[in-house]
Amino acid sequence: MKPQIIFFASAAFGLLLVLAVHGIAQQPGRNLAPLTENDLKSPSPNDWLMFDRTYDSQRFSPLAQINKSNVSQLKLAWSITEGPGSQEGIPLVHDGVMYLQAPGAVIDALDAATGQLIWEHKRTVPDNIKRGARAKTIAIGYDMVYWTSPDSYLEAIDARTGEERWSDKTETRGATQGAVMAGDKVISGGACSGKHENCFIDAHDAKTGKLLWKFMTAAETGQPGGDTWGGLPDDKRMTGAWGLPGTFDPSTNSLIWGVANPMPNTRLERHNGNFNAIPTHAPADLFSNSTLSINADTGKLNWYYQHLPGDDWDEDWTNDRILVTTTLNPTHATAKWFNAKIKPGERRDIVLATGESGGVFALDRHTGEFLWANPWPYDVPNFFLKNIDENGVTYLNESAMLTHPNMTNTVCFFNTRSFWAQGYSPITNSLYVPFVDACNEEKIGDPGTSSTHRGVVRDPSKLDELSGVSKINASTGKIEHIFKGPGPINGAILLTAGDVLFFGDLTHHLRALDQETGKVLWDEMLPGPIANSTITYAVNGRQYLAVYTGDGQLTASVAAYNKALKSERRVNTIQVFALPEDLAKRTPLLAAASATNQTGAPETAPRKKR
């Protein structure tokens, strides 16, 4: 990381001078108390301990110092210019220290109030893969930070010093997904990288690094789901988990995880020219494009649900899943498909899922039972699904498929969302998801040749409404598009108890909306396109908002949907905002309604001294 810190605060010169004199020993982090499993279950509102903050992956913060009435007064607190490389991650914050994967296979620890570097861990990797280091997540537990390196290692780093504590080789899987905590375990996934043996999710002992289990995401012969590949040999079966990870549900001791598309991308390529080797309804090519529930102790499958069976278009369902408890009231007016067995008003623990192909689903968290689903962001003729039957079985839209060589077809949607995270607000009982109104034009040539595809703006969508944010009621499935604009959204959704929704786009806009109405409350131009990231945290009684700018793997292709827009490329920075100090001092961190968290533990108690 380049040491280019811009620090905006009163007495900045004096503070930096003190830091320079006292050096690293006086900086936060050195007296860090190890995180316990209970800390992970019930984190301090000051912290951001997981990529989506909490095990339920809601990306909702109880902090309310920044709220609807004052968000327009946000000012830049500090920023950092980073080195070259991919920018797709999400930082973590614990006890005033920000931990992040910087571009170029680097892990940094920063003072979260000033941006001052505390330590830097540089992994020695070949130059040809260093700039491609693009894990979506890192994890923190006990007194260690965990990350998946581009040379296919899971590595644990001392959170106080930045020194390696242990590492373990993960085949040649690559490191596009990242790591998450699950109690006393570290769970990680990644891309198959062209080999069946790399298609797995695994668990390691967080303290020792011992491999505990592997779950193969491309089901093998003789295993559950192994008979859904049309007789394809095991070594030819590939479907991985390259995007945002899933999460851990402590109430069921389960991992809830998403899996990407099967490879190669079309049925004709995968199944030796035989389009009908597998059906056009679920199950087909398991566990591709499915939600999985996996026992966290054993790695055994609890249940699965397949959203898109036997993909023909390179669509992915690998990204985050959100856990919610809600009453259910879907009707024909709010959900195109729903389970008729649902009793109106019954309360369920559910999983909410959206995919690159579009579509939004609610499933029972304990059993995988289908509850409701909708075409999303729009219901169009070439939507990838034709039907979901009374048993929750998904049926593909055959009219959008590539049934024989030398043909072209278009399916909707494509990269309508990807590894930029969605969020949920208990204030509105709604899921908030960014979308891009684009579809996939897929082409296949002569037998034995590879298919090609490209994203295209859906006809007849309007370029000034190309992207937006959907508010989807978790109880009913009703969809409202509360914001639309011309710039493709590539920033993670963040929701707070201040009734504010934050996100950024590829045209440099960082915005704050009213959660209920979508009214724009604040709009700030940044030096580059916003990249995933968006988090909030508090240090010394002041709430901060942090985002990255920079390029990920999909930035250029998604930005190109609207060629009239300008976007600076390869501008890797961290941008951190806060209210003016005098206003922050007068405004409490927590709203009165947030004084108790979901476990009943007080959140207003001062932090223990470290």
C-alpha positions, 0 to 999 in steps of 0.5 A, spaced: 500 500 500 502 506 498 503 511 504 498 516 501 493 518 507 489 524 507 487 525 514 481 530 515 480 532 522 481 537 527 488 537 530 490 533 525 498 535 525 498 534 532 495 527 532 500 525 526 506 527 530 504 523 536 503 517 532 510 518 529 513 519 535 510 513 539 510 509 533 506 502 532 506 500 540 501 506 541 497 504 536 490 500 536 490 493 536 496 491 540 492 490 546 487 486 542 483 481 546 481 475 542 474 474 540 470 469 543 464 465 539 459 469 543 463 475 540 461 473 533 454 471 535 453 478 538 458 483 536 459 490 538 455 495 534 462 499 534 465 493 530 464 490 523 466 483 524 464 479 518 463 481 510 456 482 512 457 484 519 453 478 522 452 471 521 445 472 519 448 476 513 443 482 513 448 488 513 444 492 518 448 496 523 444 498 529 448 505 529 444 511 528 449 517 529 448 518 522 441 518 520 436 521 515 436 528 518 444 529 518 446 524 513 447 530 508 452 533 513 457 527 512 464 529 510 471 526 508 474 523 514 480 520 511 482 516 505 488 512 502 491 511 495 492 504 494 497 500 489 495 496 483 491 490 482 483 488 483 479 491 488 473 486 490 473 485 497 470 488 504 474 490 510 473 488 517 473 493 523 474 490 530 476 495 536 478 501 532 482 497 527 480 496 520 483 489 517 483 489 509 485 485 503 489 491 499 490 490 492 496 485 490 496 480 495 497 484 501 493 484 508 493 491 512 491 493 519 489 500 519 487 505 525 480 505 523 479 513 525 485 515 522 487 510 516 494 510 519 498 503 518 499 499 524 502 493 520 502 490 513 502 483 511 505 481 504 505 474 501 510 472 497 507 470 490 509 470 483 508 477 480 503 474 474 498 472 480 499 478 485 495 483 481 489 478 480 488 477 488 481 478 489 478 474 494 471 477 496 472 476 504 477 476 509 475 473 516 477 474 524 476 470 530 480 469 536 486 473 535 487 471 528 485 474 521 484 469 515 484 470 508 485 465 502 491 467 498 492 467 490 497 461 490 491 457 493 493 457 501 488 459 507 492 463 511 491 465 518 495 472 521 496 474 528 491 480 528 496 484 533 502 483 529 501 481 522 505 475 522 503 468 519 500 463 525 499 457 520 497 456 513 494 450 509 494 448 501 487 448 498 489 444 492 489 449 486 482 452 487 484 459 487 482 464 492 476 468 488 471 467 494 474 468 501 473 466 508 468 466 513 468 464 521 463 459 523 464 458 531 471 455 532 472 453 524 474 457 518 470 456 512 472 457 505 470 456 498 473 458 491 473 457 483 474 450 480 480 453 476 478 448 471 479 441 475 473 437 478 478 436 485 478 444 486 470 444 486 469 444 494 468 448 500 472 446 506 472 447 514 479 448 518 480 448 525 481 456 526 486 455 532 490 450 529 489 450 521 487 442 521 483 440 515 476 438 518 472 436 512 471 438 504 464 438 501 464 437 493 460 442 490 460 438 483 456 431 486 460 425 485 457 418 483 454 414 489 454 421 493 447 425 494 446 428 487 451 424 484 446 421 479 444 428 476 449 429 471 447 424 465 452 419 466 458 424 466 464 422 469 466 425 475 472 428 473 468 432 468 464 435 473 465 442 475 461 447 479 464 451 484 463 457 489 467 463 486 463 469 489 461 471 495 461 466 501 455 463 504 454 464 512 453 460 518 447 459 522 448 458 529 441 456 531 441 450 526 449 449 526 449 449 519 452 453 513 447 456 508 451 457 502 450 458 494 454 455 488 455 457 481 454 455 474 456 448 471 462 448 466 463 448 461 457 454 460 452 450 455 449 443 456 451 441 449 458 443 451 458 439 458 454 433 455 458 431 449 453 435 444 447 431 448 442 437 450 437 432 453 442 428 457 439 432 463 432 434 464 430 442 463 427 441 470 430 440 477 435 436 479 440 437 474 447 437 474 447 438 482 449 442 486 450 447 481 446 454 482 443 451 488 442 453 495 446 448 500 445 447 508 451 443 510 452 441 517 458 445 520 461 439 524 461 434 519 460 437 512 454 433 510 449 435 506 442 437 510 438 439 504 439 443 497 434 447 493 436 448 486 434 455 483 437 454 476 437 446 473 442 444 468 444 452 466 445 453 459 447 460 460 453 461 465 448 464 470 451 464 477 447 463 484 453 463 488 453 469 492 450 471 499 444 468 502 440 472 508 437 469 514 431 472 516 425 470 521 418 473 519 411 472 518 409 469 511 403 472 507 405 471 499 399 472 495 397 472 487 398 479 487 405 479 491 408 473 488 408 469 482 410 463 485 408 461 492 407 455 496 400 453 497 401 450 504 403 456 507 398 458 513 397 466 512 401 469 518 405 463 520 412 465 522 418 462 519 426 462 519 427 463 512 433 464 507 433 469 502 436 468 495 437 472 489 442 470 483 446 473 477 440 470 472 435 475 476 429 471 480 428 472 488 427 466 492 424 465 500 426 458 503 425 455 509 432 455 513 431 448 517 428 444 511 429 448 504 422 448 503 420 452 497 416 458 500 415 464 495 419 466 489 418 472 483 421 474 477 426 479 478 428 485 477 422 484 472 417 479 469 419 478 462 418 473 456 425 470 456 426 470 463 430 464 465 424 460 469 418 458 465 415 455 472 415 453 479 410 447 481 407 446 487 412 442 490 417 448 489 421 444 482 424 449 478 423 449 470 427 452 465 424 457 459 426 452 453 425 457 448 431 461 451 436 455 451 441 453 446 438 446 443 443 445 437 449 447 434 450 454 430 445 458 434 444 464 438 439 466 443 438 471 449 436 470 456 434 474 462 437 476 466 445 477 466 450 479 472 443 483 474 447 482 481 453 479 482 458 479 488 456 486 490 452 484 497 445 485 498 442 487 505 436 487 509 432 491 514 428 489 520 425 496 520 422 495 513 422 487 513 425 488 506 431 485 502 434 491 498 438 488 492 442 492 487 440 490 479 442 492 472 437 491 467 441 487 462 440 480 459 445 475 456 446 473 448 449 466 448 452 463 442 454 456 440 458 454 433 460 447 431 460 441 435 466 441 439 467 449 439 466 453 445 460 458 446 461 465 447 456 470 451 456 477 452 451 482 456 446 486 453 442 491 455 435 489 455 430 491 450 426 496 451 429 498 457 431 505 458 439 507 459 437 512 464 434 507 468 439 502 467 440 500 474 437 501 481 435 498 488 429 493 489 426 493 496 423 486 496 418 485 502 420 478 506 413 476 508 410 477 501 415 477 496 412 484 493 417 488 489 418 495 489 424 499 485 425 505 490 431 507 486 433 508 478 439 511 475 444 510 469 450 508 473 451 500 474 451 499 481 457 495 483 457 497 491 454 493 497 448 495 500 448 497 507 443 499 512 443 502 518 438 504 524 438 511 522 433 509 517 439 510 511 441 505 505 448 506 502 451 504 496 455 506 490 456 505 483 461 505 477 460 512 475 463 514 482 457 516 486 456 514 493 449 515 495 444 515 501 437 513 500 431 513 505 430 506 506 422 506 506 421 511 500 428 511 496 429 518 496 436 521 495 439 524 501 446 525 500 450 524 493 458 524 493 462 523 487 468 519 489 475 519 485 473 512 482 468 507 481 465 504 488 467 497 489 463 492 493 466 494 500 460 499 504 461 498 511 460 502 517 463 502 524 464 507 530 471 509 534 471 513 540 463 515 539 464 517 532 460 513 526 464 512 520 462 510 513 467 506 509 468 504 501 473 502 496 474 505 489 477 500 484 476 495 479 474 488 479 473 483 474 466 485 472 467 492 472 469 494 465 464 489 462 458 492 467 460 499 466 460 498 458 452 497 458 452 504 458 457 507 454 455 514 455 457 514 462 464 516 464 468 512 469 475 512 471 479 506 471 484 503 476 483 508 481 484 504 488 482 508 494 479 507 501 474 513 502 472 514 509 466 519 511 463 521 518 459 527 521 463 533 523 466 532 530 462 537 534 455 534 531 458 527 532 459 529 539 452 531 540 448 525 537 448 518 540 451 512 536 445 508 538 437 510 537 433 508 543 430 502 540 437 499 538 439 499 546 438 492 546 440 487 541 436 480 538 439 476 544 437 481 549 444 483 551 445 491 552 449 494 546 450 501 550 455 498 555 462 501 554 467 496 551 472 493 556 478 496 556 483 492 552 
